[in-house]
Amino acid sequence: MIRVSRIVDAKPGKLSELMELGKALKIYMDSQGVTASIFTEPYGNSGRLHWHVDFEDAKAAHDVTSGAASNPRVQEMRARIETLTESHPEVSFLFEEE
């Protein structure tokens, strides 16, 4: 399994709109057979949003992200997310071998 985690900070007053876009991306990932989670931090409104996307393996990660890169609706959502967030997201990867 490969987990890609992204953490973004919403611009002031933009967290709810960012969450709606995150949910739309989650629906897209689910439609591609990929497990995606979206959540905020549990202790107060930090304005921080977390995405976790779990891929079965590197091939699945490549196939899904390549498909997303060529999907105009996904690219539109990603561009909108950029306007709602502060600076660059933190990204981390977790690799688990069986």
N, C-alpha and C positions, 0 to 999 in steps of 0.2 A: 504494500500500500504506500502511496505517496500522498501526504497531506500538505496542501499549500495554505498557509495562513496569512491573511492580510489584515492589517490594523490601520484604520484611517481616523483622523480627527475631523469632525464636521466643522464647517465655519459656523460662527455664532448664529443660532436660530435655524439651522439647516439640517439638524439631525433627523427629524421626522421625514423630510423629503429624501434624505440620503437612505434612510431605512426602506422607504418604498421602492427606490431603485434597486437596493440590495435584494429585496424580496423578489423583484422581477428577474434579476439575474439568477437567483436561486431556482426559480421556476424553470428558467432556461436550462440550467445545469441538470435539474431533475429530469427534464425531457430528454437529456442526452445520456441518462442512465448513471449520472454521477451524484454522489451524496454531497450536498452543500448545506452549511449551517450559517446562520447570521444571528448575531446577538450583540447586545450592549453590555457594559460592565454592570455587575449586580449591585454595586454600592453607590447609588446616587447617579445623577446625570453628568457624566464626565464628557459627553459629546464624542465619545470614542465608539467606533463600530468595528466589530470583528467579523471576518468571513473565514470559514474553514471549508475547503473543498477537498474531498477524498477521492483519489483516482486509484483504480485497481493496480495499475503499473505504469511504467514510463510511456508505453505505446498509447494507452488510454489517455494519459495526460496530454501527449502530443496531438492526438486525433481531436480531442475535445477543444483544446485551446486553438488549434488551427482552424477548426470549424467556427469557433467564436470570432476569431480574427477576420474571417471572411463574411460574417453575418452583419449586414448593415444595421439592424436593430440593436444588436449587442454593442456594436461600436458607438452608436448614438447614446446608449445608456452609459457606457464607459466614459465618453466625452462629458456627459452631464455630471457624472460623479466627480470628475476632475474639477468642475466649477463649484462643487459643494464642499470640497475638502481643503484642508490646510496642508501645504507642502506635499511631500512624497509619502506614500504609505510604507509602513514597515512590512516586509515580506519575509516569511521563514518557511523552511521545508522540513518535513519529517519523512524519513525513509524507513520502512520496516520490511525486512526480508523474512520470508517464511522458511 
